[in-house]
Structure formats: C-alpha cells, structure tokens
Amino acid sequence: QVQLVESGGGSVQPGGSLRLSCAASGTIFSWYRVGWYRRAPGKQRELVANITPGGSTYYVDSVKGRFIISRDNAKNTVSLQMNSLKPEDTAVYYCKFAHITVVGREYWGQGTQVTVSS
C-alpha cells in the first residue's frame, strides 16, 4: 500500500522560509513524477512545481526563483524549499505522485498548511 506523509508546514512572516517534505513508502520511488500542488482559500488547486525521476523540474511562474523542488531517491523523499515567502503563498500544500507510465496511477499526500502573515 502506497503511503505519502507530508511534513514541514507552518506559519511564517513574509520573506521567511519553509521546507516541505513528502516521504513515500510502499512503492518504487523512481517510477513516479512528483508534484507539489496548493489550494488557497477560494481558489482552485494549482501545480506549484514538479520533478521527474531524472531530476527535470518545472515551476509555476509565481514561484520561480523562490522555490526549489528536489528529490532524494535513496530516502524516497521529495522536498520543496520555499524562500522569500509572500502572503499569496498561503495555502494547503499537497504532494502528488504520478506513475510515469501507468496513466491514472497517482497518490496524494494529506496536505500541510502554509500560512504567510505578518
């Protein structure tokens, strides 16, 4: 059974940093592209960043230069380092594992709250 456990959310002042982590168990980590999504109050869920098994990355324009996604294949963990946080980054953040060849085989983390406020 695949399990994803997120950690690292919290509250921070504008300009601060947080690091989110998503640890996977019960599957072959390298079979999955991993994305971080967020859902802000009253808004649709959006893709923030993702990373392929080979390490290629994508970032939504609003976080480019501030967020860094990385993966540790030995520890089955994907992280999102968030710097220069802004109030508009406030949201619940979710990690998603999507199988690279099996369409529809995907798993979501439980979500972690990030609040940026002075």
HELIX and SHEET records of a PDB file:
HELIX    1   1 PHE A   29  TRP A   31  5                                   3    
HELIX    2   2 ASP A   61  VAL A   63  5                                   3    
HELIX    3   3 PRO A   87  ASP A   89  5                                   3    
SHEET    1   A 4 GLN A   3  SER A   7  0                                        
SHEET    2   A 4 LEU A  18  SER A  25 -1                                        
SHEET    3   A 4 THR A  77  MET A  82 -1                                        
SHEET    4   A 4 PHE A  67  ASP A  72 -1                                        
SHEET    1   B 6 GLY A  10  VAL A  12  0                                        
SHEET    2   B 6 THR A 112  VAL A 116  1                                        
SHEET    3   B 6 ALA A  91  HIS A  99 -1                                        
SHEET    4   B 6 TYR A  32  ARG A  39 -1                                        
SHEET    5   B 6 GLU A  46  ILE A  51 -1                                        
SHEET    6   B 6 THR A  57  TYR A  59 -1                                        
SHEET    1   C 4 GLY A  10  VAL A  12  0                                        
SHEET    2   C 4 THR A 112  VAL A 116  1                                        
SHEET    3   C 4 ALA A  91  HIS A  99 -1                                        
SHEET    4   C 4 GLU A 106  TRP A 108 -1                                        
END                                                                             
